[in-house]
Amino acid sequence: MVGAEILNEVYSVILDRKLNPKPESYVCSLYKAGEDKILEKIGEEAVELILASKTNSQDKIVFETADLIFHTLVLFGSKGIPIEAVFEELKRRRK
């Protein structure tokens, strides 16, 4: 899976965890901890991405970018924002 397909799949799991909580789920633990924890994780991952960029390690940059995107998707799930909204915004900006 590449591109939007994997984003959609991960987002579907995130939404499912919201509707069908599982005690062992990391996503559920974030939802339970609340918005401040989710925002904290986004901030943490953004800083880690910046630091990874300074190392010039492509592997680290990719890893931290995936973490940042994942936690952003958790925020979207908590707010009920569809992932398509981002795709549409990017498309709008291309005009």
Rosetta constraint file for C-alpha pairs under 8 A:
AtomPair CA 1 CA 5 HARMONIC 6.06 0.50
AtomPair CA 1 CA 6 HARMONIC 5.66 0.50
AtomPair CA 2 CA 6 HARMONIC 5.76 0.50
AtomPair CA 3 CA 7 HARMONIC 6.83 0.50
AtomPair CA 4 CA 8 HARMONIC 5.99 0.50
AtomPair CA 5 CA 9 HARMONIC 6.21 0.50
AtomPair CA 6 CA 10 HARMONIC 6.09 0.50
AtomPair CA 7 CA 11 HARMONIC 5.98 0.50
AtomPair CA 8 CA 12 HARMONIC 6.02 0.50
AtomPair CA 8 CA 83 HARMONIC 7.23 0.50
AtomPair CA 9 CA 13 HARMONIC 6.48 0.50
AtomPair CA 10 CA 14 HARMONIC 6.32 0.50
AtomPair CA 10 CA 70 HARMONIC 7.89 0.50
AtomPair CA 11 CA 15 HARMONIC 6.16 0.50
AtomPair CA 11 CA 73 HARMONIC 6.26 0.50
AtomPair CA 11 CA 74 HARMONIC 7.74 0.50
AtomPair CA 11 CA 77 HARMONIC 7.52 0.50
AtomPair CA 11 CA 83 HARMONIC 7.39 0.50
AtomPair CA 12 CA 16 HARMONIC 6.07 0.50
AtomPair CA 13 CA 17 HARMONIC 6.20 0.50
AtomPair CA 14 CA 18 HARMONIC 6.58 0.50
AtomPair CA 14 CA 27 HARMONIC 6.57 0.50
AtomPair CA 14 CA 73 HARMONIC 7.53 0.50
AtomPair CA 14 CA 74 HARMONIC 6.34 0.50
AtomPair CA 14 CA 77 HARMONIC 6.58 0.50
AtomPair CA 15 CA 19 HARMONIC 6.48 0.50
AtomPair CA 15 CA 77 HARMONIC 5.77 0.50
AtomPair CA 16 CA 20 HARMONIC 5.65 0.50
AtomPair CA 16 CA 21 HARMONIC 7.68 0.50
AtomPair CA 17 CA 21 HARMONIC 4.84 0.50
AtomPair CA 17 CA 22 HARMONIC 6.75 0.50
AtomPair CA 17 CA 25 HARMONIC 7.58 0.50
AtomPair CA 17 CA 27 HARMONIC 6.67 0.50
AtomPair CA 17 CA 28 HARMONIC 6.07 0.50
AtomPair CA 18 CA 28 HARMONIC 6.74 0.50
AtomPair CA 18 CA 31 HARMONIC 7.40 0.50
AtomPair CA 18 CA 77 HARMONIC 7.61 0.50
AtomPair CA 18 CA 78 HARMONIC 7.77 0.50
AtomPair CA 21 CA 25 HARMONIC 7.53 0.50
AtomPair CA 21 CA 28 HARMONIC 5.94 0.50
AtomPair CA 22 CA 28 HARMONIC 6.58 0.50
AtomPair CA 23 CA 28 HARMONIC 6.96 0.50
AtomPair CA 23 CA 29 HARMONIC 7.62 0.50
AtomPair CA 24 CA 28 HARMONIC 7.75 0.50
AtomPair CA 24 CA 29 HARMONIC 7.93 0.50
AtomPair CA 25 CA 29 HARMONIC 6.36 0.50
AtomPair CA 26 CA 30 HARMONIC 6.41 0.50
AtomPair CA 27 CA 31 HARMONIC 6.29 0.50
AtomPair CA 27 CA 74 HARMONIC 7.08 0.50
AtomPair CA 28 CA 32 HARMONIC 6.00 0.50
AtomPair CA 29 CA 33 HARMONIC 6.08 0.50
AtomPair CA 30 CA 34 HARMONIC 6.33 0.50
AtomPair CA 30 CA 37 HARMONIC 6.54 0.50
AtomPair CA 30 CA 38 HARMONIC 6.07 0.50
AtomPair CA 31 CA 35 HARMONIC 7.28 0.50
AtomPair CA 31 CA 38 HARMONIC 7.57 0.50
AtomPair CA 31 CA 78 HARMONIC 7.01 0.50
AtomPair CA 33 CA 37 HARMONIC 5.88 0.50
AtomPair CA 33 CA 38 HARMONIC 7.79 0.50
AtomPair CA 34 CA 38 HARMONIC 6.57 0.50
AtomPair CA 35 CA 39 HARMONIC 6.09 0.50
AtomPair CA 35 CA 75 HARMONIC 7.57 0.50
AtomPair CA 35 CA 78 HARMONIC 7.72 0.50
AtomPair CA 36 CA 40 HARMONIC 6.01 0.50
AtomPair CA 37 CA 41 HARMONIC 6.21 0.50
AtomPair CA 38 CA 42 HARMONIC 6.36 0.50
AtomPair CA 38 CA 71 HARMONIC 6.93 0.50
AtomPair CA 38 CA 74 HARMONIC 7.31 0.50
AtomPair CA 38 CA 75 HARMONIC 6.36 0.50
AtomPair CA 39 CA 43 HARMONIC 6.23 0.50
AtomPair CA 39 CA 75 HARMONIC 7.50 0.50
AtomPair CA 40 CA 44 HARMONIC 6.08 0.50
AtomPair CA 41 CA 45 HARMONIC 6.03 0.50
AtomPair CA 41 CA 71 HARMONIC 6.68 0.50
AtomPair CA 42 CA 46 HARMONIC 6.09 0.50
AtomPair CA 42 CA 68 HARMONIC 5.98 0.50
AtomPair CA 42 CA 71 HARMONIC 5.75 0.50
AtomPair CA 42 CA 72 HARMONIC 6.45 0.50
AtomPair CA 43 CA 47 HARMONIC 6.28 0.50
AtomPair CA 44 CA 48 HARMONIC 6.23 0.50
AtomPair CA 45 CA 49 HARMONIC 6.08 0.50
AtomPair CA 45 CA 64 HARMONIC 6.42 0.50
AtomPair CA 45 CA 65 HARMONIC 7.78 0.50
AtomPair CA 45 CA 67 HARMONIC 6.24 0.50
AtomPair CA 45 CA 68 HARMONIC 5.11 0.50
AtomPair CA 46 CA 50 HARMONIC 6.33 0.50
AtomPair CA 46 CA 64 HARMONIC 7.82 0.50
AtomPair CA 46 CA 65 HARMONIC 7.99 0.50
AtomPair CA 46 CA 68 HARMONIC 6.19 0.50
AtomPair CA 47 CA 51 HARMONIC 6.24 0.50
AtomPair CA 48 CA 52 HARMONIC 6.00 0.50
AtomPair CA 48 CA 64 HARMONIC 6.30 0.50
AtomPair CA 49 CA 53 HARMONIC 6.12 0.50
AtomPair CA 49 CA 60 HARMONIC 7.87 0.50
AtomPair CA 49 CA 61 HARMONIC 5.97 0.50
AtomPair CA 49 CA 64 HARMONIC 4.98 0.50
AtomPair CA 49 CA 65 HARMONIC 6.15 0.50
AtomPair CA 49 CA 68 HARMONIC 7.76 0.50
AtomPair CA 50 CA 54 HARMONIC 6.53 0.50
AtomPair CA 51 CA 55 HARMONIC 6.77 0.50
AtomPair CA 52 CA 56 HARMONIC 6.84 0.50
AtomPair CA 52 CA 57 HARMONIC 6.67 0.50
AtomPair CA 52 CA 60 HARMONIC 5.49 0.50
AtomPair CA 52 CA 61 HARMONIC 5.22 0.50
AtomPair CA 52 CA 64 HARMONIC 7.22 0.50
AtomPair CA 53 CA 57 HARMONIC 6.82 0.50
AtomPair CA 53 CA 58 HARMONIC 7.81 0.50
AtomPair CA 53 CA 60 HARMONIC 7.66 0.50
AtomPair CA 53 CA 61 HARMONIC 5.72 0.50
AtomPair CA 56 CA 61 HARMONIC 7.78 0.50
AtomPair CA 57 CA 61 HARMONIC 6.25 0.50
AtomPair CA 58 CA 62 HARMONIC 6.07 0.50
AtomPair CA 59 CA 63 HARMONIC 6.11 0.50
AtomPair CA 60 CA 64 HARMONIC 6.09 0.50
AtomPair CA 61 CA 65 HARMONIC 6.01 0.50
AtomPair CA 62 CA 66 HARMONIC 6.19 0.50
AtomPair CA 63 CA 67 HARMONIC 6.46 0.50
AtomPair CA 64 CA 68 HARMONIC 6.18 0.50
AtomPair CA 65 CA 69 HARMONIC 6.12 0.50
AtomPair CA 66 CA 70 HARMONIC 6.00 0.50
AtomPair CA 67 CA 71 HARMONIC 6.21 0.50
AtomPair CA 68 CA 72 HARMONIC 6.10 0.50
AtomPair CA 69 CA 73 HARMONIC 6.16 0.50
AtomPair CA 70 CA 74 HARMONIC 6.43 0.50
AtomPair CA 71 CA 75 HARMONIC 6.38 0.50
AtomPair CA 72 CA 76 HARMONIC 6.25 0.50
AtomPair CA 73 CA 77 HARMONIC 6.11 0.50
AtomPair CA 73 CA 83 HARMONIC 7.62 0.50
AtomPair CA 74 CA 78 HARMONIC 6.20 0.50
AtomPair CA 75 CA 79 HARMONIC 6.22 0.50
AtomPair CA 76 CA 80 HARMONIC 5.87 0.50
AtomPair CA 76 CA 81 HARMONIC 4.87 0.50
AtomPair CA 76 CA 82 HARMONIC 6.88 0.50
AtomPair CA 76 CA 83 HARMONIC 7.35 0.50
AtomPair CA 77 CA 81 HARMONIC 6.20 0.50
AtomPair CA 77 CA 82 HARMONIC 7.55 0.50
AtomPair CA 81 CA 85 HARMONIC 7.05 0.50
AtomPair CA 82 CA 86 HARMONIC 7.88 0.50
AtomPair CA 83 CA 87 HARMONIC 6.91 0.50
AtomPair CA 84 CA 88 HARMONIC 6.04 0.50
AtomPair CA 85 CA 89 HARMONIC 6.13 0.50
AtomPair CA 86 CA 90 HARMONIC 6.14 0.50
AtomPair CA 87 CA 91 HARMONIC 6.13 0.50
AtomPair CA 88 CA 92 HARMONIC 6.01 0.50
AtomPair CA 89 CA 93 HARMONIC 6.25 0.50
AtomPair CA 90 CA 94 HARMONIC 6.51 0.50
AtomPair CA 91 CA 95 HARMONIC 7.14 0.50
